[in-house]
Amino acid sequence: MIRRNAGWLTPVVLAAAPLLGMGWAVWAGGGGADGDFQIATLLARLARPAPWLSLAWSLFAAVSATALATVGAIVVAIQFRGTSFGHRAARTLATIPLPIPPIVVAAAAVLVLSQSGLLARGLAAFGWVSVPADFPALLNTPEGTGLILALAWKELGFLSLLACSIVAQLDPELEATARTLGASAKAARRRILVPLVWRGLMPGVVAAFAFVLGSWELPALLGPSHPQPLAVAVLERARDADPLARGDAWAAVLLLFGAAMTAVAWHEWARCRQ
Amino acid sequence: MTATFRVFLVAALGLSVVLPLVALILAAFGLRWFFPALLPEAWTTESWQALSGGRLLGALLESIGLGVIVGVVATLLALPTGRTIARAQGALQHLGAAAAFLPVAVPPIALAAGLQLALLRAGLGGTRSGVLIGHLIPATGYLSLYFFGIFRLLDPEIEASARTLGASRWQVIRRVLAPILARPVREAIALGFLVSWAQVPLTLVLGGGQIRTLATEVVAYVQSGQDRYAATAGLLLAIPAVLALAIARRSADRTGMVPG
């Protein structure tokens, strides 16, 4: 009996580790780390606006980056589904960001997108930029343009790999039948291919969204200092001398755990629909 | 129109890959690279010479050591887990898959902040063992989902047939499962290695600044404006990751889950 159930030990431990972490966060967030746990302390910390502002900004960045990467992945998968060298090269180029560690993407983004980066230098070579200030600030701004672009590029690798694999498994007769019934090539793509790819891609999109929302490396180096992205707020505020700020750190941890739980439930729901 | 659009797409994809790579190479080898110059005034291998000793070499060895241990241990834990989840039915399978996905979905910084107190109380704060435990949690989650995908495609009747024909449990493992699983196990070790190799927040928080890996060094170098060292460490981090692209591609085809 024990032997038969031994395989369940690891999933139980795997689920227990984050749940234990969340338990510690609740305890510390309620003042337990200072020796005086109270629900009122926890609720007061969760009611402060700073962590919610960070969550709202992180959601904006995560939704924008995931939407960009999803559209890009679907376009790549549908436009380059052939076997020619060009199509295979395009698919490979789209998947290259997949294994690159996020911290390397962040370091490269600083070198490319900053006001004295490679892009600005390239434009300066054409005479379009003369001093760094002529190039728009893309990094560490409240709009998060550079961060969103870097996150979207990183996720494009994962999502385009999945999208290409989904398109490869689709029955080509579906599109041919739609064309026979009078649909234009564009209509067949929009009405047949895109919905099918989207349905298959959904769990991957949720996983990518969860990754982006909780990502630390890219927001830490490319994100704004105000409002602080949620994951960055955890570390920055935990190191703050102000006890109120340290309380915000635990509230931010709990919000991240809440977002992760939602993502898990969403991911399983999306997987069930397939 | 479509042909022009495709050419534009290929050019954009190519630029998005080439520009970061060129920027990292120029920064890693460039000396006196002032705006608006496209190329540095001089070249140097100074940051690469640091690999013969000192901080960068120590971080590289730390990353390799942690990655290898995490890859092997997470594979050993995840293989039976993935098999058990794949063989389960209905709600139990969903629960198992959700349990494996949870440590993958939980942001490492939240996991680290939550686990830090527990590890400090266990006397593992700021130690290599603490960091190892931290890395193992998401790595085992990823690989459990990976083996779940592998075993879902593997007909359970293969094992049953071998048992019916008189094979012992050990013979089934050695003669039937081992040859089938040899390649997935190699791939899993590589994927587990990559999860640890790229990890920053868990190392920073659980290592308490005592454990320095190549990935945490990139953060330190970028934040202190040492672009040459950041680019050198970044290139070193990217090389094995890009070499593993083919492995990751095969893994994603099988399971739909790969490290972000």
Interface residues (C-beta under 8 A of the other chain):
Chain A: A6 G7 W8 T10 P11 V12 L14 A15 A17 P18 L19 L20 G21 M22 G23 W24 A25 W27 A28 A33 V75 V76 Q79 F80 G86 A89 A90 L93 A94 T95 I96 P97 L98 P99 I100 P101 P102 I103 V104 V105 A106 A107 A108 A109 V110 L111 V112 S116 G117 L118 L119 A120 R121 G122 A124 A125 V129 S130 V131 P132 W153 K154 E155 F158 L161 L162 S165 P203 G204 A207 A208 A210 F211 L213 G214 S215 W216 E217 A220 L221 A231 V234 L235 A238 A249 W250 V253 L256 F257 A259 A260 M261 A263 V264 A265 H267 E268 R271 C272
Chain B: T2 F5 R6 L9 V10 L13 G14 S16 V17 L19 P20 L21 V22 A23 L24 L26 A27 F35 P36 A37 L38 L77 A78 P80 T81 R83 T84 I85 H94 G96 A97 A98 A99 A100 F101 L102 P103 V104 A105 V106 P107 P108 I109 A110 L111 A113 G114 L115 Q116 L117 A118 I137 T140 G141 S144 L194 W197 A198 V200 P201 L204 V205 A215 V218 V219 Y221 V222 Q223 D227 A230 A231 G234 L235 L237 A238 A241 V242 A244 L245 A248 R249 A252 D253 G256 M257 V258 P259 G260
